[in-house]
Amino acid sequence: MDDLLDLFSILSDRTRLRILLLLLNNELCVCEIFAALDMSQPRVSRQLAILKQSKIIKDRREGKWVYYRIDENEYTKHLLSILSLLPGWLCGDAEFNNDKSMLHKIAALKSKAPSCKCLLTGGGRHGE
């Protein structure tokens, strides 16, 4: 029961939930995450650290870039069954739709310059 309560506590934060929805079907560079969310890198990194510490996501380094994805373990198997329902539920939510749109724009930018590891400098809301 405590694991379930911990999980719902983690999901109750808007930024962490938005990050998990972005990572639902994608492995993303940290810069892609904060650009899609239009948030400062420190704010996003703080939430990524909480998710990583909770063993919900894992990271991998490639040069100076850090990529995140949802970890595949017993804990997240149940989480994924919950998260997979949310896109349908949130289809009318402006923030969710904006995050998806930004992610598509980022993917389009990256596909036009495949030799570039990272094209992004992130969101415009610095100091959050």
N, C-alpha and C positions, 0 to 999 in steps of 0.2 A: 504494500500500500504506500509506503514512503517513497518508493521509486516513482510511482504514478503521480504523487503529489509534487515531487521534485520536477517531473516532466511538465506538468501543467503550470508550475511556477515559471519555468523557463519559457514556455510558450505564451505566457501572459504579457511578455514585453513586446511591444509593437515592432521595434527594430529587429530583435532576434527572430520573430516570426517572419518578417519580411525577408531577412537573410535566408532563412530555411526554405522559404518558397522559391527564392532565386536558385538555390542549390538543389531543389527537388529533382531536376533532370539535367543538371549541369555541374561541371567542375569549373570554378571561376577563380581568376586571379583577384587578389584583394582589391586592386585598383578598379576592376570591373564591378565589384560589389559596391564600393563607395560611389562610383560614378552612376551606377544604375539607381542607387537610393538617393543620390544627390545629397550626400552627407560628408562630413569631414572624415579623413582617414583615422584620426584618433578615436572618434566616436564609434566608428564601425569596428575598428580593431579591438576596442574594449568589449564589444558584444561578441565578436568572434572568439576572443579569449574565454569568455564564459561558456560558449557553446563547445569549444574544444575541451575545456576543463571538465565539462559534463559528459564527455565522450560521445557527443552527438555528431560533431564534425571532426575531420582530421585534415591535416595540411601536408603539403609536400613542397619542397623547394626545388626550383629550377633556375639556377643562376641567382640573380637578385630578386626573382619573383617568387611569391608564395601563392600557391593554389589551394583552394578549399573545396571539400566535397563532404556530403553526408557520409559518416562512417557506416560500414555495414557490420553490425553486431546485433546481438539479441535485443539490446535496449532499443536500438533504432528501428528494428524490424517492426515493432509495435508503433513507433512514432510515424513511420512511413505510411502505415495504414490510415492514420489520422490525417497526416499532411496531404495525402493523395486526394482526399475529399474536399480540401479547401479551395482549390482553383474553381471548381464548379460553384461552390458556395459564394465565393468572392467575385464572381464574374461581373457584377455590377458595381464593384468598389473602385472608385477613381484612383486611389493610391496603388492598389494592386495592379490595375490596368496600366498605370503609368510606369510602374516598375518593370512590367513585362515589355512594354513598348521600348523603354530605355535599353533593356537587355537585348532586344532585337536590333536596335540601332548600333549597339556596341558590337554585336556579332557581325553585322554588315560591314562596319568599319574594319574589323579584323580580317574579314575574308578578302577585302580589297588590298590588304598589305600583309600577306602571309609571312613575309620574312621578318616582320616587326614583331617582337615578343609582346610589347605592350604599347598601345597608342595613347593611353589614357593618363590623365593627371588627376582625375577624380572630380568630385562634386564641388559646387561653388560655395557651400555653407561652411566656411572655415571657423574654427573656434567653438564648435558645438560641444 
